[in-house]
Amino acid sequence: MPPADERYDEAIASKEAGNLEEAVAKLEQLVEDEPGYALAHAGLSAFYSKLERHDEAVQYAQKVCELDPDDPFSFMSMSLICQKAGRIVEAEQALTQAMEKQWAARRKSTAEE
């Protein structure tokens, strides 16, 4: 079996070739085989959002935040996915968390200098 990065790249190539459903299927298989591979969950979140399958998009965005809880971008993405899904309260909560993570990273960087 090819490494996770190669399989992810194959899914992205499918999406870029216009086959979003195939890309989703490849990423679904990847997360089944490699459940801790956050990038695949992020891809599924974005692709399900494009397909307007908002519940699945939110589910995978939440998983990315669980897998990478210190990454502000994960929470920013979660906020955007929730906005598209009409989940405004969850979007605002994720945005707040994104800002808190960003400030924490800045404080840490300043303390290390």
N, C-alpha and C positions, 0 to 999 in steps of 0.2 A: 504494500500500500504506500503510495507517495506521502511525503510529509504534509502536515497540515497547511503550511504556507503555499505549497504547490496546488493543493486542492482548493484553497481559497482563491488563488489566482485563476484557476480554471473556472470557478463559479463567476468571478468578475468578468472573464472573457465571454462567458455565455451571456451575461447581462449586456455587455457592450455590443455583442452581436445581435441584440434585440430579443433574446430569449430569456425573459425575466423569470418565467415559470421554471425553466431548466436550472437557472442560477439558484433559485430558491430550493429546488430539490437537492442540488449539490450541497448547499449550505446546511440544509436539514440533516443530510447524511453526515456531514462533517461534525456538526454539534452532537449528533448521536455518538459518534466515534470519539470525539475529543470535546467533552462537555465543558472543559475549562478554557477553551480557545475563544477568548472574548471577541476577537475580530470577526469571527463567523457569526456570533450573536448580533454584533453591531450591523453586519451586512444584512442579516435577516430582518432586523428591525427597520432598516431603511427600505428594503425591498418590499416588505409587507405594507409599509406605509404608502409606497408608490402604488401598490395594488389595492389600496384603501381597505385593507384588512387590519383595521386599527387595533383590535384586541390582541392579535398576534404581534403586531409591531410594538405595542406597549410591553407585552410580556418579555420580548427579547431585549428591549431597552432596559427594563428592570434588571434582567440577568447581567447585562454589561456592567451596570452600576454595582451589582453584587460582586462581580469578578474583579472589578477595578475601582474600589470604593474611594480612592484618593484622586482620581482623575476628574478634573472639572469638566472636561469635554464630554465625558460619559453622561454627566448630569445635564449638561446643556442639550445634548442630543435627546435625552429623555424628555426634557421640557418641550422641545420642538415636536417630538412625536406625540406627546400628550396634547399639545395645542391642536395639531391636525386631527386628533381623535375627539376633540371637543371636551377633553378632560382638563378644564381650566385650573381647578384647584390643584390637581396633581402636577400640572405644568408649572404653576407658580412655586410649588414646593420644590420641584426639581431645580428650578432656576435659582431659588434661594440656596439650595445645597451646592450648586455649581459655583455661585459667588463665594460661599463660605470656603469651599475647597481651594478656590483661586487665592483668596486672602491668606489661607493657611500656608499655601505653597510660597507665597511672597514673604510671609513672616519667617518661614524656615530658611528661605534663600538669604534674607537679610541677616538673620542670626548667624549663618555660616560664614558670612563675609568678614 
